[in-house]
Amino acid sequence: MLGAMSTTLSDADRVARLAAELAELGRRMAWARYELLTLSVATPGPMPAGMQPPPSTSQPAGPAPAYPLTQQPAWPQPTPAPPMPELPKSELPKPESAKPAERQRGGQLLPWAGGAVTLVGIVMFLVLAASRGWFGVPARLVAGAVLGLALVGLAHRVHRRADSPAGALALAGTGIAALYLDVATATARYHYLPDAVGLLLGLAVAGAGLAIADRWRTELLGCAALVGVGVLLPALNGGSLPLLVGLALVPQLAAAPVVLRRGWTGLAMVAAFFPVLYGSIAVFVAILNDSLSGSLDLGPTVVAVAAVFLVGLVLAVLGPNRLEPVAAAARLAAAPVPLLAMATVYPDWRGALLAGLVGLAALAVAAPLGPLPLPHLLARPHRLTMATAATVGTVATFEATVLLLGGAALTGVLLGQALAMAVLAAVSGRRGPLVGAVAYGLVGVLRAVVRDAPVRALVEFPAAPYLSGEQVDRAALLTGLALSALVLALATVVVLASVRLNLARADAESAWLWLPAGAAGLYGAAGTVITAALLLVPAQPGFIGGHAMVTISWTLAALFLLARGIERPALRVTGLVLIAAALAKLVLFDLIALDGLARVAAFLGAGLLMLAAGVRYARLVARSQE
């Protein structure tokens, strides 16, 4: 028991001693704060009342307090911190005055302005020396290279001092652009270097310059160098537009590793802008020259713009999550523009082949099958990138179809492609294919209505193109039958896909989809029935009988939809609309256009069917409410 009591006493002494030391430490910290405040002014203020200097640390501490065994030690209360002395405002330390914003902006803009003027001066020197024959070609190129290297070396020296970052960046950007333009001049203007060697040397120079930007971790340096190169390249070009496109494309390749490493969106956009710009200009010039001369070798231009597309496509797939989605989508959308424009120069299978290859490549990016078992750089692209690729593929496929086909074949293929995309949308539950189906289908239906299966041929007899001279054209009827059936199938599948995607409902908000789809379906159904009747009876009786069958078929379809729509509002509304359309046709068309037995048959058939359907429908409704 005595051992336990002595142990308890020893712990209490330790706690008391620790509390006393903490209180003493608080007093010392308060005194140190007062001394720091007084040292920052010229005349120290008076010491607050109750504050005394802390005792010297050399004084020995007193003996530990002794407590009776039956009494617990009282915890010492910490001494409150002294109030902070009030210092006169005139004696408070004044912060260093900040530099004006105008001076800072001037210090940043002036080096860049000097770099731009210097770069323009270098280009002017190279152009003027070439036009007036100053020095020799090697001397001009060596002078440009020495100046570029000197600027880059001076930039490194300034950057190490860390007192002028804007000046270092301006010097480095000017030097890198000067070196690349020197290589471009030797290749494109003087032809001193073969094209392949010049492009490879330019890739090395651009890569080294962008490596400096990567090491200094500044996107501004890379963007400034590429802007200087892109803007001044045409002044040093020797007239070969494909080579100009290649020289503009090389910096984009050199910037790819840095963009993927740092995720610099601005550098990616600047690097992709100039190849697309000069590629489009090259295509425009090629189209203009081809229209003037009639014969032109377009092979190098095709290769150049194809390279622009391939590089843009590959960079859109590599590292899709490193860039902003909007920037990646914009690069992917711009990359195929020159090549698709180039395809229009060849209004035959060659242009269709170019556009078709673009469409296949873009659709391959848009529809990867599941997670790809590939490295991180080849991960699944962003949703916006995939949507952009799908749009590019759809447009390119449409262009290839238009360039390859014509007439009724083009209309049929467009409707078939639209039907395939609508089926894909219904099966996969994705809205993208449905948008493509509507776009293709709109063009196909308009071509059918106006040209290949016109509405006039469905309401008048005889009418072109189903009548050739005084004889019915069976080939045109077969074409009209096929196109009408495709339109009917397309309208049906589009409605089904829309219902599955929850885009079409039985309400007024979905009328924007129901009305055009229903009109297209009625047109397709009428065309199918009438052309089939004319094929069986190629005369006016066949035309009249076909219209009577159209009215009856619409009524039958409406009855089927009403019977199936007891518990489904969408089907019920569709059936009622179709009944209204059949009645309108009876009154507005059949009563005027038909005569004799055909008119009687149409009215009797439709009326009896509606009467029977009304009785049956009322019975089904009554049963459903029991």
TADATA-V376185 format. One record per residue. SS is DSSP state (H for helix, E for strand, - for the rest). PSI is psi in whole degrees, -180 to 180 (none if undefined). OMEGA is omega in radians with two decimals (999 if undefined). Layout:
ss=(SS	SS)
psi=(PSI	PSI)
omega=(OMEGA	OMEGA)
This chain:
ss=(-	H	H	H	H	H	H	H	H	H	H	H	H	H	H	H	H	H	H	H	H	H	H	H	H	H	H	H	H	H	H	H	H	H	H	H	H	H	H	-	-	-	-	-	-	-	-	-	-	-	-	-	-	-	-	-	-	-	-	-	-	-	-	-	-	-	-	-	-	-	-	-	-	-	-	-	-	-	-	-	-	-	-	-	-	-	-	-	H	H	H	-	-	-	-	-	-	-	-	-	H	H	H	H	H	H	H	H	H	H	H	H	H	H	H	H	H	H	H	H	H	H	H	H	H	H	H	H	H	H	H	H	-	-	-	-	H	H	H	H	H	H	H	H	H	H	H	H	H	H	H	H	H	H	H	H	H	H	H	H	H	-	-	-	H	H	H	H	H	H	H	H	H	H	H	H	H	H	H	H	H	H	H	H	H	H	H	H	H	-	-	-	-	-	H	H	H	H	H	H	H	H	H	H	H	H	H	H	H	H	H	H	H	H	H	H	-	-	H	H	H	H	H	H	H	H	H	H	H	H	H	H	H	H	H	H	-	-	-	-	H	H	H	H	H	H	H	H	H	H	H	H	H	H	H	H	H	H	H	H	H	H	-	-	H	H	H	H	H	H	H	H	H	H	H	H	H	H	H	H	H	H	H	H	H	H	H	H	H	H	H	H	H	-	-	-	-	-	H	H	H	H	H	H	H	H	H	H	H	H	H	H	H	H	H	H	H	-	-	-	-	-	-	-	H	H	H	H	H	H	H	H	H	H	H	-	H	H	H	H	H	H	H	-	-	-	-	-	H	H	H	H	H	H	H	H	H	H	H	H	H	H	H	H	H	H	-	-	-	-	-	-	-	-	-	H	H	H	-	-	-	-	H	H	H	H	H	H	H	H	H	H	H	H	H	H	H	H	H	H	H	H	H	H	-	-	H	H	H	H	H	H	H	H	H	H	H	H	H	H	H	H	H	H	H	H	H	H	-	-	H	H	H	H	H	H	H	H	H	H	H	H	H	H	H	H	H	H	H	H	H	H	-	-	-	H	H	H	H	-	-	-	-	-	-	-	E	E	-	-	E	E	-	H	H	H	H	H	H	H	H	H	H	H	H	H	H	H	H	H	H	H	H	H	H	H	H	H	H	H	-	-	-	-	-	-	-	H	H	H	H	H	H	H	H	H	H	H	H	H	H	H	H	H	H	H	H	H	H	H	H	H	H	H	H	H	-	-	-	H	H	H	H	H	H	H	H	H	H	H	H	H	H	H	H	H	H	H	H	H	H	H	H	H	-	-	-	-	H	H	H	H	H	H	H	H	H	H	H	H	H	H	H	H	H	H	H	H	H	H	H	H	H	-	-	H	H	H	H	H	H	H	H	H	H	H	H	H	H	H	H	H	H	H	H	H	H	H	H	H	H	H	H	H	H	-)
psi=(-44	-37	-42	-40	-41	-36	-42	-41	-41	-41	-41	-42	-39	-44	-42	-43	-41	-41	-40	-41	-38	-40	-42	-38	-39	-42	-41	-41	-39	-42	-40	-38	-40	-42	-40	-41	-40	-30	-23	-4	168	-46	117	146	172	148	132	150	139	-7	126	151	147	150	157	143	-10	-13	134	145	149	168	152	137	145	133	145	155	-29	2	130	143	145	133	129	138	133	144	129	147	140	152	149	131	144	123	143	142	-31	-21	0	145	133	130	154	131	133	154	146	149	-32	-37	-37	-43	-39	-38	-23	-36	-34	-44	-39	-39	-42	-39	-41	-43	-40	-43	-41	-38	-37	-44	-43	-38	-45	-41	-45	-38	-35	-40	-29	1	29	139	-164	168	-46	-39	-42	-45	-39	-39	-43	-40	-42	-42	-43	-44	-38	-41	-41	-42	-42	-35	-40	-41	-43	-36	-33	-29	-22	24	-5	73	-38	-40	-41	-42	-41	-43	-45	-44	-42	-43	-42	-46	-39	-42	-44	-40	-30	-43	-41	-38	-44	-28	-51	-31	-47	-15	33	-25	142	154	-46	-42	-42	-40	-41	-42	-39	-37	-40	-44	-47	-40	-41	-41	-42	-24	-34	-44	-38	-41	-39	-6	48	115	-28	-38	-47	-43	-42	-43	-43	-35	-44	-42	-48	-38	-37	-6	-45	-28	-25	2	143	9	-9	104	-40	-38	-36	-42	-42	-42	-30	-25	-28	-46	-30	-41	-42	-31	-15	-47	-40	-41	-43	-30	-44	-19	38	106	-41	-44	-39	-41	-42	-42	-31	-16	-49	-38	-41	-40	-52	-28	-42	-40	-41	-40	-43	-44	-39	-41	-41	-45	-37	-39	-27	-44	-29	-17	128	141	107	7	-51	-37	-41	-44	-42	-48	-29	-37	-38	-44	-45	-43	-45	-39	-44	-43	-25	-29	-38	132	53	-22	4	-21	166	137	-38	-40	-44	-41	-39	-41	-42	-36	-32	-28	-42	-1	-49	-40	-40	-36	-35	-31	-27	-15	-30	95	51	-157	-25	-46	-39	-36	-44	-49	-38	-39	-39	-44	-43	-43	-42	-41	-30	-35	-35	-24	63	140	92	179	130	130	62	171	175	-34	-19	32	171	131	165	156	-40	-37	-42	-39	-39	-43	-38	-39	-44	-44	-39	-45	-43	-40	-40	-44	-42	-40	-43	-38	-30	-35	174	168	-147	-30	-42	-43	-45	-41	-40	-43	-38	-42	-41	-41	-41	-42	-35	-41	-42	-41	-40	-36	-45	-18	29	144	-24	-53	-31	-38	-44	-39	-41	-41	-51	-44	-36	-45	-43	-43	-41	-41	-39	-44	-38	-35	-56	-26	66	153	-32	-37	-14	-16	-9	149	128	153	146	151	6	-11	124	104	-121	5	149	132	106	-34	-43	-36	-42	-41	-45	-38	-46	-44	-40	-40	-39	-41	-44	-45	-40	-46	-41	-46	-37	-41	-44	-43	-38	-39	-41	-36	6	32	-28	126	170	62	173	-25	-22	9	-27	-24	-39	-43	-52	-37	-40	-41	-43	-39	-42	-41	-44	-41	-44	-43	-39	-46	-45	-44	-36	-40	-38	-31	-36	-44	90	63	-176	-36	-37	-39	-45	-44	-35	-42	-38	-40	-32	-47	-43	-40	-39	-39	-43	-44	-39	-39	-41	-44	-38	-41	-38	-11	21	-44	4	105	-36	-45	-37	-43	-40	-42	-42	-39	-40	-35	-43	-39	-40	-41	-41	-40	-39	-45	-42	-24	-55	-37	-26	-47	-36	160	160	-138	-32	-42	-45	-44	-41	-46	-46	-45	-48	-41	-44	-41	-43	-38	-48	-40	-37	-42	-46	-40	-41	-39	-41	-38	-40	-40	-38	-21	-6	none)
omega=(3.12	3.11	-3.14	3.14	3.11	3.11	3.11	3.12	3.14	3.11	3.13	3.10	3.14	-3.14	3.14	3.13	3.14	3.12	3.13	3.13	3.10	3.10	3.11	3.10	3.07	3.12	3.13	3.13	3.09	3.11	3.13	3.10	3.11	-3.13	3.11	3.13	-3.12	3.13	-3.08	3.13	-3.08	-3.08	-3.13	3.12	3.13	3.12	3.12	3.13	3.11	3.14	3.09	3.10	-3.13	3.13	-3.14	-3.13	-3.13	3.13	-3.14	3.10	-3.12	3.13	3.13	-3.14	3.11	-3.10	3.04	-3.10	-3.04	-3.07	3.10	3.14	3.10	-3.14	3.12	3.12	-3.13	3.12	-3.14	-3.13	-3.13	3.11	3.14	-3.12	3.10	3.14	3.09	-3.11	-3.13	-3.10	3.10	3.13	-3.13	3.11	3.12	-3.10	-3.14	3.11	3.08	-3.13	-3.13	3.14	3.11	3.12	3.11	3.12	3.12	-3.07	-3.06	3.10	-3.14	3.08	3.09	3.10	3.12	3.12	3.11	-3.13	3.08	3.09	3.09	3.13	3.12	3.10	-3.13	-3.14	-3.12	3.11	3.11	-3.10	-3.09	3.06	3.13	3.10	3.02	-3.12	3.12	-3.12	3.12	-3.10	3.12	3.12	3.11	3.14	3.14	3.13	3.11	3.12	3.13	3.12	3.13	3.11	3.09	3.10	3.10	-3.14	3.12	-3.12	3.14	3.14	3.04	3.09	3.13	-3.11	3.14	3.11	3.12	3.14	3.14	3.12	-3.12	3.13	3.12	-3.13	3.13	3.12	3.13	3.13	-3.12	3.11	3.06	3.09	3.12	3.10	3.13	-3.08	-2.97	-3.06	-3.09	-3.08	3.13	3.09	3.00	-3.07	-3.11	3.14	3.13	3.12	3.12	3.11	3.07	3.09	3.12	-3.13	3.14	3.12	3.12	3.12	3.13	3.02	3.05	3.10	3.11	-3.12	3.12	3.12	3.13	3.10	-3.11	3.14	3.13	-3.14	-3.12	3.14	-3.12	3.09	3.11	3.12	-3.07	-3.10	-3.02	3.13	-3.11	-3.14	-3.12	-3.12	-3.12	3.11	-3.14	-3.13	3.07	3.10	3.06	3.10	3.12	3.12	3.05	-3.12	-3.10	3.09	3.08	3.07	-3.14	-3.12	-3.05	3.14	-3.13	3.12	-3.13	-3.12	-3.04	-3.07	-3.10	-3.11	-3.14	3.11	3.12	-3.12	3.12	-3.13	-3.12	-3.03	-3.01	3.05	3.12	-3.14	-3.09	3.03	3.11	3.11	3.12	3.11	3.13	3.12	3.12	3.10	3.14	3.14	3.14	3.12	-3.14	-3.06	-3.13	3.11	-3.09	3.10	-3.07	-3.09	3.13	3.12	3.10	3.14	-3.10	-3.10	3.04	3.08	3.09	-3.13	-3.10	3.12	3.12	-3.14	-3.13	3.14	3.06	3.13	-3.12	3.07	-3.06	-3.09	-3.14	-3.07	3.02	-3.10	-3.13	3.14	3.12	3.12	3.13	3.10	-3.13	3.13	-3.09	-3.03	-3.09	-3.06	3.13	-3.10	3.09	3.04	3.12	-3.13	3.14	3.09	-3.12	-3.13	-3.14	-3.05	3.14	3.06	3.10	3.12	3.12	3.14	3.13	3.09	3.07	-3.14	3.14	-3.13	-3.13	3.12	3.06	3.07	-3.06	-3.02	3.01	-3.06	3.07	3.10	-3.08	3.10	-3.06	3.11	-3.05	-3.12	3.13	-3.14	-3.13	-3.13	3.08	-3.11	3.11	3.09	3.12	3.10	3.09	3.11	3.10	3.10	3.11	3.12	3.12	3.14	-3.13	3.10	3.08	3.12	3.12	3.12	-3.12	-3.13	-3.06	-3.01	3.10	3.09	-3.11	3.11	3.11	3.12	-3.13	-3.14	3.10	3.10	3.10	3.09	3.10	3.12	3.12	3.12	3.10	3.09	3.11	3.11	3.14	-3.11	-3.06	-3.10	-3.14	-3.08	-3.12	3.10	3.12	3.09	3.08	3.12	3.13	-3.13	3.11	-3.11	3.12	3.12	-3.13	-3.14	3.11	3.09	3.13	-3.09	-3.05	-2.91	-2.89	3.04	-2.96	3.12	-3.14	3.13	3.13	-3.11	3.13	3.03	-0.03	3.12	3.09	0.09	-3.09	-3.14	3.09	-3.02	3.05	-3.12	3.09	3.12	-3.08	3.11	3.10	3.09	3.10	3.10	3.11	3.10	-3.14	-3.13	3.12	3.11	3.10	3.12	3.12	3.13	-3.14	3.13	-3.14	-3.09	3.11	3.11	3.13	3.11	3.13	3.10	-3.14	3.13	3.12	3.06	-3.12	3.12	-3.12	3.10	-3.08	-3.12	-3.13	-3.12	-3.13	3.11	-3.10	-3.04	3.12	3.11	3.11	3.10	3.10	3.12	3.10	3.09	3.13	3.13	3.13	3.12	3.13	-3.10	-3.05	3.12	3.08	3.11	3.11	3.07	3.13	-3.14	-3.05	3.11	-3.09	3.05	3.09	3.11	-3.13	3.11	3.11	3.13	3.08	3.10	3.11	-3.13	-3.13	-3.13	3.08	3.14	3.10	3.12	3.12	3.12	3.10	-3.14	3.11	3.13	3.14	-3.04	3.10	-3.13	-3.11	-3.06	-3.09	3.13	-3.12	3.13	3.12	3.11	3.12	3.09	-3.14	3.04	3.12	3.12	3.12	3.10	3.12	3.12	3.10	-3.04	-3.00	-3.08	-3.03	-3.12	-3.09	-3.00	-3.10	3.10	3.04	-3.05	-3.14	3.12	3.13	-3.12	-3.13	-3.11	-3.13	-3.12	-3.13	-3.12	3.13	3.12	3.12	3.12	3.13	-3.14	3.14	3.11	-3.13	-3.11	3.10	3.11	3.14	3.12	3.13	3.12	-3.12	-3.13	3.14	999)
